[in-house]
Amino acid sequence: MPFIKDAIHSYMAIPEFFEPLIDSVPVQRLRRVRQLAGTEYVYPGATHTRFEHSLGVMYLAGRLCDILNDNNSRVGQPHLIDEHHKKSIMAAALLHDIGHGPFSHVFETLYEGEKRNHEDISRWLISTYLKPLLESLDLDPQDISKLATGVKISDDLVFMSQIIAGTIDCDSLDYFVRDSYYTGALVGTLDVSRILMMTRVMKSNLVFDLKIGLPILEGYFLVRLNSFKQIYFHKTSRAAQIMINNALKNKKEEFSLGMFETHHDFLKWDDYTLWAAIQDDPFMDKLKRRNLLKMVFEESDLQYSSSGTQLVSSEIGKLESRIAEIAGIDPGNVFIDVPYMSTVPYAHATTFDPEDIPVYINEKKIIKKLSDLSVLFSILKGYYNLIRVYTWEEFRDSVANGAKQVFHDG
C-alpha cells in the first residue's frame, strides 16, 4: 500500500486500488483548481488545490470506516461497512469535488437561475465520463455519485452519505484544518481524530458520543464560524472574488462559460486556462496589479433566519443604483456583497433535524439534539449574515456616504 506525504495528515495510506481513479483526468485536473480562489490576495500561502483536499477527504473517510467497524467489533457486533462499501465511500470522497469549475465557488455564479451547482456537475461526470472506469473497478457509478454529493443510496445506509456530506463530515474536517494551515489564520483548534473517535451509527445515521467530549464538538462549530469570518468571508478575499465574478460574466458568452455540451467543454477549463482566456478583461487587468475593490460599508449579525439576507439579495441591483445615484457615479462602480452562512451545515441525507446534531450521552444511547445539551451551540446556531458595499478607490467617500444613507437612513 503506497503512502502519500501530506502537510495535514502526514503519511496517508492510499490503497493501490484507487490509483486509476487518482490518475483520471477529472481528478488530476483538480491540481489546477485552487481551493480558495481570491484568498491568496490577503493570505499569500493560500495556493493549495482541490487535489490535495480530495486526497485528504478520501483518507479521512477510510479512517472513519475503520473506526466505525472497530467500535462494533469491541462490543461483539459485526462490521457495519464491508470492504466493497468502504471502497465506494473512499472513491466517492476522492471524487466529491470534481465538478468544481475554475476559481472554485466563484465559477458557480455562472449557474445563477439554472438550479445547478458543482455537485450536479460531479454527479454528471461520475455517472457518465467515469462510468467505464468505475465499473471496471466493480463500483456502481450511481451509488458513487450519490455518496459523493450527500444523497442516500438506501434508507438503511444513510450514514454512508453523511461520512462525506453531513453536518460534521470528512469534507469539512479536512478543509477547515487545511485552509487554516495554508492561510495561517488562527481559527481555533479542531481535534479531527477525536471527532472521528466520537462518531457512531444509530438508526442508520451518524451520531456523536458526548461522553468522549462535548467541548470537542463545540470547538468544531467555533472553528467553522471563525473560518468563515477570517477566511471565506474576509473582505479582501471577497473583493477579489467579486472582480473574478464580474470578469466571468463579461466573458460568459464569448467562451460559452457554464454551458457544457460535452465532458471536454467542462474539463478543458481550470484556473490556468481560464485565466489565460479572460485576462484581457478590465477586472482581471486590475487584479493582475492587485488594484482591488475597496469595502466602504459593512454590517453583520447572527440571526435565526436567513430571510433578511435573501430579501437584500433580491434587491441588490436596485440598491446599487440608489447608492450610485446618491454618489453621483455610474451604477457599474458599486458592488453589494451579501454572503451568509448557516452555522450548522445542512444535512440532506438524514432522518433527524437537518440543522441540528444528533448526539447521545449515556449508556441507554438515547439520541438527543446537541442544541438541547450545549448552551454554546444553541447560541451559535443560526445564520451569520453580512452586507458589504464595495467600490473603487476614487469613489470611496461618496459611495460610503451613499451606502450609509441607503442602509441607515432609509
C-alpha positions in Angstrom: 0.0 0.0 0.0 1.6 3.3 -1.1 1.8 6.3 1.2 1.3 10.0 0.2 3.0 12.6 2.4 0.5 15.3 3.2 1.1 18.6 5.0 -2.1 18.0 7.1 -2.4 14.2 7.7 1.3 13.3 7.4 1.6 9.9 5.7 -1.7 8.9 4.2 -2.0 5.2 3.3 -3.8 5.0 -0.1 -4.6 1.5 -1.4 -3.3 0.8 -4.9 -6.9 0.0 -5.9 -7.6 3.8 -6.2 -4.6 4.7 -8.4 -6.6 4.5 -11.7 -9.2 6.9 -10.2 -6.5 9.3 -8.8 -4.8 9.3 -12.2 -8.0 10.0 -14.1 -8.4 13.3 -16.0 -11.2 14.7 -13.7 -9.1 14.1 -10.6 -5.8 15.3 -12.0 -7.5 18.5 -13.2 -8.0 19.4 -9.6 -4.3 20.0 -9.3 -5.0 23.1 -11.3 -8.1 24.3 -9.3 -7.2 26.2 -6.2 -9.2 25.6 -3.1 -9.7 29.2 -2.2 -9.9 31.5 -5.3 -9.0 35.1 -4.4 -7.9 34.3 -0.9 -4.2 34.5 -1.9 -4.6 38.2 -2.3 -4.8 38.5 1.5 -3.1 35.2 2.6 -0.3 34.6 0.1 0.1 31.0 1.2 -3.4 30.0 0.3 -2.5 28.5 -3.1 -3.4 24.9 -2.2 -5.7 23.0 -4.5 -8.7 20.8 -4.5 -6.5 17.8 -5.5 -4.8 17.5 -2.1 -8.1 18.3 -0.3 -9.8 15.4 -2.2 -7.0 13.0 -1.2 -7.4 14.2 2.4 -11.1 13.6 2.4 -10.6 10.1 1.0 -8.1 9.3 3.6 -10.3 10.5 6.5 -13.3 8.7 5.1 -11.3 5.4 5.1 -10.2 6.1 8.7 -13.8 6.7 9.8 -14.9 3.4 8.1 -12.3 1.6 10.1 -13.2 3.3 13.4 -16.9 2.5 12.9 -16.1 -1.1 12.3 -13.7 -1.3 15.2 -16.3 0.2 17.5 -18.7 -2.6 16.6 -16.1 -5.3 17.0 -15.3 -4.2 20.5 -18.9 -4.9 21.6 -19.2 -8.1 19.6 -21.2 -6.7 16.7 -20.5 -7.4 13.0 -18.7 -4.8 10.9 -21.0 -2.0 9.7 -19.1 -1.4 6.5 -17.9 -4.3 4.3 -14.9 -3.9 2.0 -17.0 -3.1 -1.1 -18.8 -0.3 0.7 -15.6 1.1 2.1 -14.2 1.3 -1.4 -17.3 3.0 -2.6 -17.2 5.6 0.2 -13.5 6.3 -0.4 -14.0 6.6 -4.1 -16.9 9.0 -3.6 -14.7 11.0 -1.2 -12.0 11.3 -3.8 -14.4 12.4 -6.5 -16.7 14.7 -4.5 -15.2 17.9 -5.8 -14.5 17.0 -9.5 -17.5 19.2 -10.5 -15.8 22.4 -9.3 -15.1 24.8 -12.1 -12.1 27.2 -12.3 -11.9 29.6 -9.3 -14.0 27.1 -7.4 -17.2 28.5 -5.9 -16.8 31.8 -7.8 -17.4 29.9 -11.1 -20.8 28.8 -9.8 -22.2 32.3 -10.1 -22.4 31.5 -13.8 -25.2 29.0 -13.0 -27.4 31.5 -11.3 -31.0 30.9 -12.1 -30.3 27.4 -13.5 -30.8 25.5 -10.3 -27.5 23.6 -10.6 -24.1 23.7 -8.9 -20.8 21.9 -8.7 -22.5 18.9 -7.1 -24.7 18.4 -10.2 -21.6 18.6 -12.4 -19.9 16.0 -10.1 -22.8 13.6 -10.5 -22.8 14.1 -14.3 -19.0 13.3 -14.6 -19.2 10.3 -12.2 -22.2 8.7 -13.9 -21.0 9.3 -17.4 -17.4 10.1 -18.0 -16.1 7.9 -15.2 -18.7 5.2 -15.6 -16.5 2.7 -17.6 -13.6 3.1 -15.1 -15.8 2.7 -12.1 -17.5 -0.3 -13.5 -14.1 -1.9 -14.3 -13.3 -1.5 -10.6 -16.6 -3.2 -9.7 -18.0 0.1 -8.3 -21.5 1.4 -9.1 -21.4 4.8 -10.7 -24.9 5.7 -9.5 -24.0 4.8 -5.9 -20.7 6.8 -6.1 -22.4 9.9 -7.5 -25.0 9.8 -4.6 -22.4 9.2 -1.9 -20.2 12.0 -3.3 -23.0 14.6 -3.1 -24.7 13.6 0.2 -27.7 11.7 -1.4 -28.6 8.5 0.4 -28.4 5.3 -1.5 -30.9 3.5 0.7 -32.7 4.1 4.0 -30.5 1.7 5.9 -27.3 3.2 4.7 -27.9 6.9 5.2 -24.8 7.2 7.3 -22.6 6.3 4.4 -23.6 9.6 2.6 -23.1 11.5 5.9 -19.5 10.4 6.1 -18.7 12.7 3.1 -21.5 15.3 3.2 -23.2 15.5 6.6 -23.4 18.1 9.4 -20.0 17.1 10.6 -18.2 15.2 7.8 -14.9 14.3 6.4 -15.1 17.0 3.8 -15.2 19.8 6.4 -12.8 18.1 8.8 -10.2 18.3 6.1 -10.8 21.7 4.6 -11.1 23.6 7.9 -7.7 22.4 9.1 -6.2 22.6 5.6 -7.4 26.1 4.9 -6.3 27.3 8.3 -2.8 25.8 7.8 -2.2 27.3 4.3 -3.7 30.8 5.2 -2.1 30.9 8.6 -5.4 32.2 10.0 -5.8 31.2 13.7 -9.4 30.0 13.7 -9.2 27.6 16.7 -8.3 24.0 17.5 -10.1 21.2 15.6 -9.4 17.8 17.0 -10.1 15.7 13.9 -9.0 12.4 15.4 -11.1 12.8 18.5 -14.2 13.7 16.4 -13.7 10.6 14.3 -13.5 8.5 17.5 -16.7 10.1 18.8 -18.7 9.0 15.8 -21.2 6.2 16.0 -24.0 4.8 13.9 -27.5 4.7 15.4 -30.8 4.3 13.5 -28.8 4.3 10.2 -27.4 7.9 11.0 -24.1 9.2 12.2 -24.4 10.4 15.8 -21.7 11.6 18.3 -20.9 10.2 21.7 -20.8 13.2 24.1 -19.3 11.0 26.8 -16.0 11.4 24.9 -16.1 15.2 24.9 -18.8 17.9 24.4 -16.1 20.7 24.1 -14.7 18.9 21.1 -18.0 19.3 19.1 -18.4 22.8 20.4 -14.9 23.6 19.2 -15.9 22.4 15.7 -18.6 25.0 15.4 -16.4 27.7 16.7 -13.8 26.8 14.1 -16.5 26.8 11.4 -17.7 30.3 12.4 -14.2 31.7 12.7 -13.2 30.2 9.3 -16.0 32.0 7.6 -15.2 35.2 9.4 -11.4 35.2 8.9 -11.0 33.3 5.6 -14.0 32.6 3.4 -15.7 36.0 4.1 -12.6 38.1 4.5 -13.3 41.5 3.0 -10.2 41.4 0.7 -10.9 37.8 -0.5 -14.4 38.7 -1.3 -13.2 41.8 -3.2 -11.0 39.6 -5.5 -13.9 37.2 -5.9 -16.3 39.9 -6.9 -13.8 41.0 -9.6 -13.3 37.5 -10.9 -17.1 37.0 -10.9 -17.7 40.1 -13.0 -14.9 39.1 -15.4 -16.5 35.7 -15.8 -19.9 37.2 -16.5 -18.4 39.6 -19.1 -16.8 36.7 -20.9 -19.6 34.1 -20.5 -21.0 34.4 -24.0 -17.6 34.6 -25.7 -16.3 31.4 -24.2 -19.7 29.6 -23.5 -18.7 29.5 -19.9 -21.1 27.4 -17.8 -22.6 25.8 -20.9 -21.3 22.3 -21.3 -22.5 20.0 -24.1 -19.6 17.6 -23.8 -17.2 16.5 -21.0 -14.4 18.3 -22.7 -16.3 21.5 -22.6 -16.0 21.4 -18.9 -12.8 19.5 -18.3 -10.7 21.9 -20.5 -11.2 24.7 -18.0 -9.0 25.1 -14.9 -7.6 28.2 -13.1 -4.8 28.4 -15.7 -6.6 28.0 -18.9 -9.5 30.3 -17.9 -7.2 33.0 -16.5 -5.4 33.0 -19.9 -8.7 33.2 -21.7 -10.2 36.1 -19.8 -7.0 38.0 -18.8 -7.8 41.0 -21.1 -11.0 41.8 -19.2 -10.7 45.1 -17.3 -11.5 43.4 -14.0 -8.7 40.9 -14.5 -6.3 43.6 -15.6 -6.9 45.4 -12.3 -6.5 42.0 -10.4 -3.1 41.4 -12.0 -1.9 44.6 -10.3 -3.8 44.0 -7.1 -5.8 47.1 -7.8 -8.7 45.7 -5.7 -12.2 46.9 -4.9 -12.4 48.7 -1.5 -15.0 47.9 1.1 -16.7 51.1 2.3 -19.7 49.8 4.3 -20.3 46.7 6.3 -23.0 45.3 8.7 -23.0 41.9 10.2 -25.2 39.9 12.6 -26.1 36.4 13.7 -29.8 35.7 13.1 -32.0 32.6 13.5 -33.4 33.1 9.9 -31.7 33.8 6.6 -34.8 35.6 5.2 -33.3 39.1 5.8 -30.3 38.4 3.7 -32.3 36.7 1.0 -34.5 39.8 0.7 -31.5 42.0 0.3 -30.1 39.6 -2.4 -33.2 40.0 -4.5 -32.9 43.8 -4.3 -29.2 44.1 -5.0 -29.5 45.8 -8.4 -31.9 48.5 -7.1 -29.8 49.2 -4.0 -26.6 49.5 -6.1 -28.4 52.0 -8.3 -29.7 54.1 -5.4 -26.2 54.2 -3.8 -24.7 55.2 -7.2 -27.3 57.9 -7.7 -26.5 59.5 -4.3 -22.8 59.2 -5.0 -23.2 60.7 -8.5 -21.4 57.8 -10.3 -22.3 55.0 -12.7 -24.0 52.0 -11.0 -21.4 49.8 -12.5 -18.9 51.2 -9.9 -21.0 50.0 -6.9 -20.9 46.3 -5.8 -23.1 44.9 -3.0 -22.0 41.6 -1.5 -24.3 39.7 0.8 -22.6 36.4 1.8 -24.3 34.4 4.5 -23.7 31.0 6.1 -25.6 28.6 8.3 -23.5 28.0 11.5 -24.8 24.4 11.2 -24.3 22.8 7.8 -27.5 21.4 6.4 -27.5 17.6 6.1 -29.5 16.4 3.1 -29.4 12.7 3.9 -30.7 12.4 7.4 -33.8 11.2 9.3 -33.2 13.8 12.1 -33.4 17.6 12.2 -31.2 18.5 9.2 -30.0 21.7 11.1 -29.0 20.1 14.4 -26.5 17.5 15.6 -27.7 14.1 16.8 -25.8 13.1 20.0 -26.1 10.7 22.9 -24.6 11.0 26.4 -25.5 7.9 28.4 -25.4 4.1 28.1 -29.0 4.0 27.1 -28.0 5.6 23.9 -31.0 7.9 23.7 -30.5 10.3 20.8 -30.8 14.0 21.6 -30.2 17.3 19.9 -26.9 19.0 20.6 -28.8 22.3 20.9 -30.6 20.9 23.9 -27.4 20.0 25.7 -25.0 22.8 24.7 -25.6 26.4 25.7 -22.8 27.5 23.4 -24.2 25.6 20.4 -27.7 26.9 20.9 -26.3 30.5 21.0 -24.2 29.9 17.8 -27.0 28.1 15.9 -28.4 30.4 13.2 -27.2 32.4 10.2 -24.2 34.7 10.0 -25.2 37.5 7.7 -23.1 40.2 6.1 -24.0 43.2 4.0 -21.0 44.9 2.3 -20.6 47.6 -0.2 -17.5 47.9 -2.4 -16.3 50.4 -4.9 -13.0 51.7 -6.5 -10.5 53.8 -4.5 -11.5 57.1 -6.3 -15.2 56.7 -5.2 -14.7 55.6 -1.6 -16.0 58.6 0.2 -19.1 59.3 -2.0 -20.1 55.6 -2.1 -19.6 55.2 1.7 -21.9 58.2 2.2 -24.5 56.8 -0.3 -24.4 53.3 1.4 -24.9 54.9 4.8 -27.9 56.8 3.6 -29.5 53.8 1.9 -29.0 51.3 4.7 -29.2 53.5 7.8 -31.4 56.5 6.8 -33.7 54.6 4.5 
